[in-house]
Amino acid sequence: MPRSFVGATVAVALAVAAGGMGITSPALAKNNNAGAVIGGLVAGAVIGAAVAGAASHPNNIYVNPKPPPPPKPDPWRNAFAPKPGITCYPVQYACYNANGAYNANWTWKVYQR
């Protein structure tokens, strides 16, 4: 609840309690404590509702999200050289010469393709 509403509600409750204490009826004037008890109960109920309402609505709570998963290993780094000057890439199931030309002979030997 907004604070102005709570303050106004408390002010009304206190006014009702104060008004209840000034009973002028002769039948009710015998027990002056009744008005105070009723006013106290009303004020206590209003204040209790205001406090309970504020306690049940906490401020926004922000939780850090889970971190992203680690990057997967780079499959191109798994390249190997069965012989100097020949590079085979498991990602492509292919082998290449040092100048970048496709080497069908080594591709067949390594990957049977």
Secondary structure, 3 states (H helix, E strand, C coil): CCHHHHHHHHHHHHHHHHHHHCCCCHHHHCCHHHHHHHHHHHHHHHHHHHHHHHHCCCCCCCCCCCCCCCCCCCHHHHCEEEECCEEEECCCCEEEECCCCECHHHHHHHHCC
